[in-house]
Amino acid sequence: MSPSSGGDKSSKKHDRVARLKAAVRDYGSIVIVFHVGIALTSLGFFYTLVASNVDVVSVLQYFNISLGSAQSSVETASTFAVAYAVHKIFAPVRIGITLSCAPLIVRSLRARGILKTPLLGLNMT
């Protein structure tokens, strides 16, 4: 692993977080509510998989996702702990879905008159 690849990974994570913060700034509470809703659905989905004795390690390996040293801990961890770990692995997917859907949701709510169009040029500092 080259030194630049570690920094590149960190910058990609920082970029995702910055984009999520920008979406919250631009679209407000819609982003937060949507993202929390997706997160709860994701956690519930993965909990159901683990509780149903689905071999999540094999499923993750099928998708080329490695648990590394945590793989041995999966067998002794609680159902919730395993579900939460898998849920955290899929955080970039959830963020991507939020960033993709938030503008569409806001546009739809504004078109229906449910959400007001922001006043441009208003300095709220």
N, C-alpha and C positions, 0 to 999 in steps of 0.2 A: 504494500500500500504506500503510495507516494505521499509526501507531505501535502501536496496540492489537492489530492483527492479527499483528505479529511476536511480541509478548509472548504472545498467545494460542497461537500455534504452539509456542512454547517451553514453555508451561505444559502443553500436551497431551502433548508428548514427556516432560516431567518426570512427568506423571501416569502414563504408560505404564510408565516405569522404576520409579516408586514401586509400582505394582501388581505388577510382576514381582518386585521385592524382597519385597513382602508375601507373594506366592505361594511364594517360596523359603523364607521364614520359616515359613509355615504348612504347607507340604507337603514341605519338605526336598529331598533329592537327587532325588526323582522329577521335580521341575520341571526341574532342571538336565539330567538325563539325557534327558528328553523333548525339551527345547528344543535341546540339542546334536544330538540325532538328527534333528530337523526341519531344523536349519541345514545339516547335512551332506547330507541328502537334497535340500534346496533348491539348494545349491551344485552338487551333482552333476547335478541336473536342468537347471539353467541352463547348465552347462558343456557338457552333451550337446546342448542346443539351439544354442549358439553354434558348437560344433565341427561340427554338422550343417549349417552355413551357413544357419540360419534368420535372417532379417532381424529381429533383436530390436528395432531402432529402430522399424520399422514396427509391430511387435506392441505395443510400448509406446505409440506414438502412437494406435493403435486404442483402447487403454484410457485415453486422455487423460493419459498420463504423459509429461512432457517431460524430456528430458535437459539442456536448456538449452545452455550453452556446451560441455558435454562431448560433444555429439553429433558434432562433427567429429573428436574423438579416438577415437571408436569404430572408425573405419575403420583406424586405424594401431596400435591397441592389440592386445596379445596376446589369445588366446582366453580365457585364465584371467582376465585383467584385466577384460574385458568381462563375463564370467560373474559375477565377483565384484561388479562395479558393479551389475548387475541384481539379484543376490542381496541386496545392501544396500538397494536400493530397496524390496524386498518385506519388509524387517525388521518393519514394523508388522503385516503379515499373520501372520508367524511368531509374534510376541509374542501377538497375539490368539488364535491357535490354541492356543498353550501355556496361556494364561490360561483358555481355555474347556475344554480337555481335562484339565488337571491335576486338578481336583477330581473328575472322573469316574473317572480312573485310580486315584487314591488311594482313593476310595470302593470301587471294585471290588476293589482289592488288600486293603483292610481286611476286606471282606465274605468274601473267600476265606481270610483268616487269614495271608496272606503278609506283610502290613504291620501292625504293632501300632498300636493306637489310642493317641494320646498321653495322658499323664497330665495332667489339668487341675489348675491350681493349684500345680504344682511349680515353684518358683523356682530356675532354674539359673544364677544369677549368682554 
